[in-house]
Amino acid sequence: MKSASVWLLIVLAADAQTQLAHAQQYDLLLKGGHVIDPRNNISAVRDVAIRDGKIAAVEVQIDPATALKTIEVPDLYVTPGLIDLHVHVFAGTKEDRSYAGDLSVYPDGFTFRSGVTTAVDAGCSGWRNFDEFKTTVLDRAKTRVLALLNIVGNGMRGSRFENDLDDMQSSPTAEMALRHKGLIVGIKTAHYAGPEFLPVERAVEAGTIADIPVMVDFGRAYHDRSLLDLMSSKLRPGDIYTHVYSGLRGELDSTGRPSLALLVGRRRGILMDVGHGGGSFTWRVTVPIVGAGFLPDTISTDLHVGSMNNGMKDMLNVMSKFLALGLSVDEVIERSTWNAARAIKQEQLGHLSVGSIADIAVLRVEKGDFGFLDIYNARLNGKQRFACEMTLRDGKIVYDLNGLGRPEWSSLPGDYRETGDPRWDGSRRRRLRGVIP
């Protein structure tokens, strides 16, 4: 009789566990946040549920009992993970004065803390050294890092390489892009100092073969190599002009308005990217152009060692500058998520559709008196700025500023260790022999 009772208890316990597992159909629930999902025209308070790294539900109310882990996020914005369309992350080669070296930064140190889940390296490598870049950086990063392949075979290694017209070959560049389709998402041409259009023409040839866009950092403009020529006849609809607010190549006309070149480019479908960087964003250019209604299609940082500690700082700082310029939160988020995904033809990213990858930024808009610097350290005052509370990559928490997803320490056992669950916790430490017990 006693053994029968024990057996009954075992059966009941197993049944209870089965019912609990069934009830907890989601791994993680973000509850009560203001969801901004431009692709799906959502800007309202919604609950977002995640299972197996994917968005499982976006609804007005989702029962917390259906989730293994529920995090309350009232007064916060829940958005797709930010996509920074212009970064430099080919670090580790130890090459001096090179974006395929010491001028680049490792991505994971600068992305998640700013809500960025996808970063696009803007041409640090070419077809000759892309494999090294992939092995040493792309394959090791927790951040999703995609790449624009430089039309220069040696990549962005300084003027000696970037002005070598003989190393700008469309066929091997396109071949490498096709070999890594979905990882290489565009072609980059940058920094060329000569009077020829050949770098742009070769980049467009490669982009056409590989069916991917071209991003242009126009270098130096000449009378016979003008921004108007670039916009009117050299680029294709869907190609990307970065550093649009630099003022260095004729973006602002003599009357203080967007130049004819920019207007022609927009009319033809050329996308305009911020690409702030350390030398390509000034208030004296940006304020009148934005004030005239010429807004960027995409917001990006041009992150590198020369920009991150100066006026640019990080993705959220650049986004906050556009709040100060009068754009709404929704307009800024659109240009930092869905617009960027479409620009690089990666439309599986940048939204919170059910079934999509659960890359999410949980952001706060702080109110106060803030100052935002341009590349010359001139200040524009603002009343709002973005801050990142939490970042999720593939449905797992990889950054949690204030521990919203964590228990208070005194509520735990005296010998507590890890506080998460691998189904929603992406910050669990890698256990290395002799380093972490």
Number of C-alpha atoms within 10 A of each C-alpha: 6 7 8 9 10 11 12 12 12 12 12 12 12 12 12 12 12 12 11 15 14 12 15 18 16 25 24 29 28 23 23 22 22 21 22 24 22 21 16 11 8 15 15 15 21 22 23 26 28 28 23 17 20 21 25 23 19 20 12 12 12 18 13 20 14 19 23 19 20 18 16 15 22 14 13 20 26 31 28 32 30 33 29 29 30 28 26 27 31 30 22 16 15 11 13 12 13 19 25 29 20 18 23 23 21 17 29 19 11 17 23 25 22 24 31 30 29 26 25 26 29 30 28 30 30 28 23 16 15 26 15 13 20 18 10 15 19 23 12 13 14 17 21 21 24 21 31 28 34 30 36 32 23 21 27 29 20 15 12 8 17 23 17 15 16 9 17 27 18 24 18 16 26 27 15 19 28 18 11 14 14 15 19 23 25 32 34 30 28 24 16 22 14 16 13 14 16 13 28 25 18 21 29 28 20 29 27 16 15 23 17 25 25 31 34 24 19 23 14 16 19 13 8 10 15 18 22 20 16 22 24 20 11 14 24 20 15 20 25 27 23 26 26 27 29 23 19 18 18 19 23 23 15 8 8 14 19 24 19 17 21 26 16 17 26 18 13 16 15 22 24 25 26 25 29 29 28 22 18 21 25 21 23 15 21 25 17 17 23 19 13 12 11 16 20 19 21 28 30 30 28 29 31 26 18 16 19 18 12 16 24 30 22 25 26 22 19 26 21 23 25 23 21 18 16 13 16 12 18 18 16 21 25 25 24 27 27 26 21 27 23 15 24 24 17 14 15 14 23 32 26 30 19 15 15 18 23 28 28 27 27 25 23 18 17 12 11 10 10 16 16 20 20 23 19 14 13 13 15 15 13 19 14 20 24 22 19 22 22 25 30 26 27 22 24 25 24 21 24 18 12 10 11 13 22 11 11 9 10 8 8 11 8 8 5 10 9 7 12 16 14 11 18 25 19 19 15 13 8 8 9 8 7 6 7 8 7
